[in-house]
């Protein structure tokens, strides 16, 4: 597990569960965590530019032939 403390507010701490090979170095884990943050920021920016709401991709009203949520049997 990685913990990241905010520079501007040291009381804010973000935690990351890291799945990596046993021989992965701390620097490699930090690089991957940083890349993940950048990717998440890009996704959020793209959603905002496209006008996608946070719940717009959920629900059963899309084009999928499968019902969602699944109906209990």
Buried (B, 14 or more C-beta within 10 A) or exposed (E): EEEBEEEEEEEEEEEBEBEEEEEEEEEEBBEBBEEEEEEEEEEEEEBEEEEEEEEEEEEEEEEEEEEEEEEEE
